[in-house]
C-alpha cells in the first residue's frame, strides 16, 4: 500500500492510493461561493433546530433531518408558542424538504406520531425507490441528583451521614432505523428500539449515523456508529443484515479504546463511525470521526487505504462526513471537520488534501458545529450544522480552477469582496 504525506500550515494528511480512479491530478479544484439567500426563509414563527443530516434526492430536492426535542431550545425566547409565553417560535418537524431554488416543499416527522422517532435523529438518506431513511445518535439524560451530583451533600436528620448521590445516568443510544415514504408515511422500523448497542448484533444498531445505497445490489451501507464500531450492510427491501466490518476490515470490537492520542499507533478499531459512502467505482469511504481518519474499502469490507486529516485534532475529531464531486469520475472528495469548522477538498485518487474552506462563526460561509455534507448533480455543495449552528447552507459550483490558497476562508461571492 502506497502512502503519501501532505504537509501544510493547517492540515497534515496521510493517504494511501485508492483504486479504480483513472483521473489525473491537474492541479485544479472545484470553485465554490456561498449563496447567502439559500434556502428561502421559513414562514414565521418556524425555527430550525440542530440540523443533524442533509441529503440530495435524485430529483435535486434537498432534505434535512432536524432535532426538535424541547430541551434543545431556550424556553425563554425560542419556543414561546409551546410554552404559551409569546409568539416566537415553533420548531419545524423532523424532516424538512427544500426545492432546488430553496423554497419549502414539505415537512413531516417527529415524536408522538405513532412510530418510534429517534431520541436524537441523525443522518438521512433517500434510497433508489425514493424512500427516506432516518438514523439516530445518543443523548445524555439529566442527572437526577442535580448538577455535579449535589443531591448527596450534607447530613441526614440526627447527624447521620447522608446517603451518597446516585451515579449519573449513562448515555442513551438510538438502536433502530426508520424508513418512510417521501411524504412521511412510516414504512418500516429496522432494528429494536430501546435495545443495547452491540457491534455483533443482527437485530439492533448503536447510533446509526448515516446511509448510502447500492441500487444494483439492493443494499444500504449504514455507518453504525455512535456506540457501535462498524459498517453494516443491509438488504434495502427487508432490512436484514448481510455483512459488517470494523477498521482495516477487522471483526468489529466494542472493547474500550481510550482517548485518541496522535502519537500512538493507529487504532485497530473504529472510534465513532459517522459516514459510509459508496462511490461510483465501488469503493466505500468510511468516516472514523474520533480517530481523524477516512478508511477506504471494497464493498466486501476488504481494506484499501486510509487518510489521516488534521491528526493533532482531539475532542470530537476532524472527519465527520464525506461527499463526492458531481463529475462522473468523482475526482474530488469533500470532508467536513466539525472541530476546526471547515470543509477539506481532497483529490480522491490519492486522498491528498488540495485546499479547504470555511471558518468558525455564524455568518453565511461560516460554520458552527459543521456536520453533514451533500452534493447535487450540478456540483453545488450543501452543508448541515448541528448543535448551536442550526442551519443548512448552499455553496454554488462556479467551475474549476487552480488552487490559490491552502485554506480559502469564507467563500463569499467575488462581487461581495472575494475570498
C-alpha positions in Angstrom: 0.0 0.0 0.0 1.3 3.4 -1.0 1.3 6.3 1.5 1.7 10.0 0.8 2.4 12.7 3.3 1.0 16.2 2.6 2.0 18.9 5.0 0.7 22.5 5.3 0.1 25.2 7.9 -3.4 23.9 8.8 -3.5 20.3 7.6 -1.4 17.1 7.7 -2.8 14.3 5.6 -1.5 10.8 5.3 -3.1 8.8 2.4 -3.0 5.5 0.6 -3.9 5.5 -3.0 -7.5 4.3 -3.6 -8.2 2.1 -6.6 -10.1 2.5 -9.7 -10.0 6.3 -10.3 -8.3 7.0 -13.6 -8.4 10.8 -13.4 -5.1 12.6 -13.1 -4.5 15.5 -10.7 -4.3 18.5 -12.9 -3.9 20.9 -10.0 -7.4 22.2 -10.2 -10.2 22.1 -7.6 -14.0 22.9 -7.7 -14.6 26.7 -7.2 -17.5 27.5 -4.9 -19.2 30.5 -3.4 -21.8 30.7 -0.7 -25.4 31.5 -1.6 -26.4 33.6 1.4 -30.0 33.7 0.3 -30.5 29.9 0.2 -32.8 28.4 1.5 -35.7 30.8 1.5 -36.8 31.9 5.0 -39.2 29.6 6.7 -42.6 31.1 7.4 -42.7 32.8 10.7 -42.7 31.6 13.5 -41.0 28.4 12.4 -37.4 27.9 13.6 -34.8 25.2 12.7 -33.4 23.1 15.4 -30.0 21.4 15.2 -29.6 20.1 11.6 -28.1 16.7 12.0 -28.1 15.4 8.4 -28.5 16.5 4.8 -29.0 14.7 1.5 -29.9 15.4 -2.1 -32.7 13.3 -3.6 -32.4 12.1 -7.2 -34.8 14.9 -8.3 -32.5 17.5 -6.9 -34.5 18.4 -3.8 -32.6 18.8 -0.6 -33.8 17.0 2.6 -32.6 17.7 6.1 -33.3 16.0 9.4 -33.5 18.2 12.5 -33.8 17.7 16.2 -36.9 19.2 17.8 -36.7 18.0 21.5 -37.8 20.9 23.7 -34.8 20.7 25.9 -32.6 21.7 22.9 -34.3 25.1 22.8 -34.3 28.1 25.1 -37.7 28.2 26.8 -37.1 31.9 27.4 -37.1 33.1 23.9 -37.1 30.3 21.3 -40.3 28.2 21.8 -42.7 30.6 23.3 -45.5 29.2 21.1 -45.1 26.0 23.0 -44.8 27.5 26.5 -47.6 30.0 25.9 -45.4 33.0 26.7 -45.1 34.7 23.3 -45.2 34.4 19.5 -41.7 33.1 18.7 -41.1 30.4 17.8 -42.2 26.9 16.8 -39.6 24.2 15.9 -40.1 22.7 12.5 -40.9 19.0 12.2 -38.3 16.3 11.9 -37.7 16.2 8.2 -37.7 19.4 6.0 -37.5 19.2 2.2 -36.5 22.1 0.0 -36.7 22.5 -3.7 -33.6 23.3 -5.7 -34.5 27.0 -5.5 -34.6 26.9 -1.7 -38.4 27.0 -1.4 -40.1 24.8 1.2 -41.7 21.7 -0.3 -42.9 19.9 2.8 -42.1 18.9 6.4 -43.0 15.9 8.4 -41.9 13.5 11.1 -41.1 13.8 14.8 -42.1 12.2 18.1 -45.5 11.1 19.2 -46.8 10.3 15.7 -47.3 6.5 16.1 -43.7 5.4 15.4 -40.5 5.3 17.5 -38.9 8.6 16.4 -35.3 8.6 17.5 -34.4 10.4 20.7 -31.7 12.3 18.7 -32.4 11.8 14.9 -29.2 11.8 13.0 -28.4 11.0 9.4 -30.8 10.9 6.4 -30.7 9.2 3.1 -33.0 8.7 0.1 -32.9 5.2 -1.4 -33.2 4.3 -5.1 -37.0 3.9 -4.8 -37.3 7.4 -3.2 -37.9 6.2 0.3 -36.3 8.2 3.2 -34.1 6.5 5.9 -33.6 8.1 9.3 -31.0 7.1 11.8 -30.2 8.2 15.4 -27.5 9.2 17.8 -27.5 9.4 21.5 -28.4 11.8 24.3 -27.4 12.3 27.9 -30.3 12.2 30.4 -30.3 14.8 33.1 -28.6 13.8 36.4 -31.4 13.2 39.0 -29.0 14.4 41.7 -28.7 17.7 40.0 -25.6 19.4 38.6 -22.4 18.0 39.8 -24.2 15.4 42.0 -25.1 17.9 44.7 -28.0 15.8 45.9 -25.9 13.7 48.3 -24.3 16.5 50.3 -25.0 17.3 53.9 -26.2 15.1 56.7 -29.4 13.3 57.4 -31.6 14.3 60.4 -30.0 13.3 63.7 -26.4 13.8 62.4 -26.2 10.5 60.4 -24.2 10.8 57.2 -26.2 11.4 54.1 -26.5 8.6 51.6 -24.2 9.2 48.6 -25.9 10.6 45.5 -26.9 8.1 42.8 -24.4 7.8 39.9 -25.3 10.0 36.9 -27.2 8.1 34.2 -25.2 6.9 31.2 -26.0 8.0 27.6 -29.0 6.5 25.9 -28.4 5.4 22.3 -30.9 5.1 19.4 -30.7 1.4 18.3 -33.1 1.4 15.3 -33.6 2.8 11.8 -36.8 4.3 10.4 -37.9 4.0 6.8 -40.5 6.4 5.3 -42.1 7.3 2.0 -41.0 10.6 0.6 -44.1 12.2 2.0 -43.6 10.8 5.6 -45.6 7.6 5.6 -44.0 5.2 8.1 -43.0 2.1 6.1 -40.7 0.1 8.5 -38.8 0.1 11.7 -35.5 -1.8 11.3 -33.8 -3.0 14.5 -35.1 -2.9 18.1 -36.0 0.4 19.6 -34.6 0.7 23.1 -32.1 -2.1 22.6 -28.5 -2.3 23.7 -25.6 -1.3 21.3 -23.6 -4.3 20.2 -21.4 -4.4 17.1 -22.1 -8.1 16.6 -25.9 -7.7 16.7 -28.1 -8.6 13.7 -31.3 -7.1 15.1 -30.3 -3.7 16.5 -27.8 -0.8 16.0 -25.8 1.6 18.1 -26.4 5.1 16.9 -26.8 4.5 13.1 -25.4 7.8 11.8 -25.7 7.8 8.0 -26.6 5.9 4.9 -25.6 5.3 1.3 -27.2 3.0 -1.3 -26.3 0.5 -4.0 -29.2 0.1 -6.3 -27.7 -2.7 -8.4 -27.1 -4.9 -5.3 -30.2 -3.6 -3.5 -28.1 -2.8 -0.4 -27.8 0.0 2.1 -24.5 0.9 3.8 -25.0 2.1 7.4 -22.4 4.0 9.5 -23.1 2.3 12.8 -21.9 4.5 14.5 -22.1 6.5 17.8 -21.9 3.5 20.1 -21.1 0.6 17.8 -17.9 0.5 15.8 -18.8 -0.9 12.4 -20.1 -0.5 8.9 -23.1 -2.7 8.4 -24.7 -3.6 5.1 -28.4 -4.3 4.9 -30.8 -5.5 2.3 -32.8 -2.4 1.2 -36.1 -4.3 0.9 -36.0 -6.4 4.1 -33.5 -4.6 6.4 -31.7 -7.9 7.0 -28.0 -7.7 7.9 -25.8 -9.1 5.2 -22.3 -8.3 6.4 -20.3 -5.9 8.6 -16.8 -4.9 9.3 -14.6 -2.7 11.5 -11.4 -0.7 11.0 -9.0 -2.3 8.5 -11.7 -4.9 7.7 -11.3 -6.4 11.2 -14.2 -8.0 13.1 -15.9 -5.2 15.0 -14.9 -5.0 18.6 -16.7 -2.9 21.3 -13.8 -3.0 23.8 -13.0 0.4 25.3 -10.3 2.2 23.3 -9.4 5.2 25.5 -9.0 8.8 24.2 -7.4 9.5 20.9 -3.6 10.0 21.0 -2.0 11.4 17.9 1.4 10.0 19.0 0.0 6.5 19.4 -0.2 3.8 16.7 -3.5 3.9 14.7 -6.4 2.2 16.5 -7.2 -1.2 15.0 -10.9 -0.5 15.6 -13.2 2.3 14.6 -14.0 5.0 17.2 -17.1 6.9 16.1 -18.3 5.8 12.7 -20.3 8.7 11.1 -20.3 8.0 7.4 -20.1 5.1 4.9 -20.3 6.5 1.4 -20.3 4.3 -1.7 -18.5 5.7 -4.8 -19.4 5.2 -8.4 -16.4 2.8 -8.8 -17.5 0.6 -5.9 -15.4 1.8 -3.0 -16.8 2.6 0.4 -15.4 5.7 2.2 -15.8 5.5 6.0 -15.6 8.3 8.4 -13.8 7.4 11.7 -14.5 10.7 13.3 -12.7 10.5 16.6 -9.7 8.9 15.1 -9.4 11.7 12.5 -9.4 9.3 9.5 -11.1 8.2 6.4 -10.7 4.5 5.6 -11.5 3.1 2.1 -12.8 -0.4 1.5 -14.1 -2.6 -1.2 -17.7 -3.5 -0.9 -17.0 -6.8 0.9 -15.0 -5.0 3.6 -11.5 -5.5 2.2 -9.3 -2.6 3.4 -7.8 -0.5 0.6 -6.3 2.7 2.0 -6.7 5.4 4.6 -6.1 9.2 5.1 -5.5 11.0 8.4 -6.9 14.5 8.4 -5.6 17.1 10.9 -4.1 14.5 13.1 -3.5 16.8 16.1 -7.3 17.3 16.5 -8.8 15.9 19.6 -12.3 16.3 21.0 -14.9 15.2 18.5 -12.3 14.7 15.8 -11.8 16.1 12.3 -13.7 13.7 9.9 -17.4 13.9 10.3 -18.9 13.3 6.8 -17.9 13.0 3.1 -19.4 13.6 -0.3 -18.1 13.2 -3.8 -17.9 15.8 -6.5 -20.6 15.6 -9.3 -18.3 14.6 -12.2 -18.5 11.0 -13.5 -15.1 10.2 -12.1 -15.9 11.8 -8.7 -12.4 13.3 -8.8 -12.8 15.1 -5.6 -13.8 14.2 -2.1 -15.3 16.8 0.3 -14.7 16.1 4.0 -16.4 18.0 6.9 -14.4 18.9 10.0 -16.6 20.0 12.9 -13.8 20.7 15.4 -11.8 23.0 13.0 -15.0 24.2 11.3 -14.0 23.7 7.6 -14.5 21.5 4.6 -11.5 19.9 3.0 -11.3 19.2 -0.7 -9.3 16.0 -1.4 -8.1 14.6 -4.7 -9.9 11.2 -4.5 -7.3 9.1 -6.3 -4.6 9.8 -3.7 -6.7 11.2 -0.8 -4.3 14.2 -0.8 -5.7 17.4 0.6 -5.8 20.1 -2.1 -7.4 23.0 -0.1 -10.1 23.8 2.4 -12.7 26.4 3.0 -14.9 27.8 5.8 -14.3 29.5 9.1 -15.9 29.3 12.5 -18.8 31.7 13.0 -22.4 32.4 12.3 -22.4 34.4 9.1 -23.0 32.9 5.6 -20.0 30.9 4.6 -19.1 30.4 8.3 -19.7 27.1 10.2 -20.8 26.3 13.7 -20.8 22.6 14.6 -20.4 21.6 11.0 -21.6 18.1 10.3 -23.3 16.7 7.2 -22.5 17.4 3.5 -24.1 16.5 0.2 -23.6 17.4 -3.5 -26.2 17.8 -6.2 -25.9 16.9 -9.9 -24.7 20.4 -10.7 -21.8 20.1 -8.2 -23.4 22.5 -5.7 -22.4 21.7 -2.1 -24.8 21.6 0.8 -23.7 21.6 4.5 -25.6 21.0 7.7 -24.8 22.5 11.1 -25.7 20.7 14.3 -25.9 21.8 17.9 -26.0 25.6 18.0 -25.3 26.0 14.3 -28.8 25.2 13.2 -28.6 25.9 9.5 -28.2 24.4 6.1 -26.0 26.2 3.6 -25.5 26.1 -0.2 -22.2 26.6 -1.9 -22.7 27.2 -5.6 -20.4 25.4 -8.1 -18.9 28.1 -10.4 -16.5 25.8 -12.2 -12.9 24.6 -11.6 -9.7 26.4 -11.3 -6.2 26.2 -9.8 -5.6 26.0 -6.1 -4.9 29.6 -4.9 -4.6 29.0 -1.1 -4.1 26.1 1.3 -7.1 27.4 3.2 -9.6 29.7 1.4 -11.6 31.0 4.4 -15.2 32.0 3.9 -16.3 31.6 0.2 -18.0 34.9 -0.3 -19.1 35.8 -3.9 -16.5 37.9 -5.7 -19.0 40.7 -6.1 -19.2 40.9 -2.3 -15.4 41.3 -1.8 -14.0 38.0 -2.9 -12.3 35.3 -0.8 
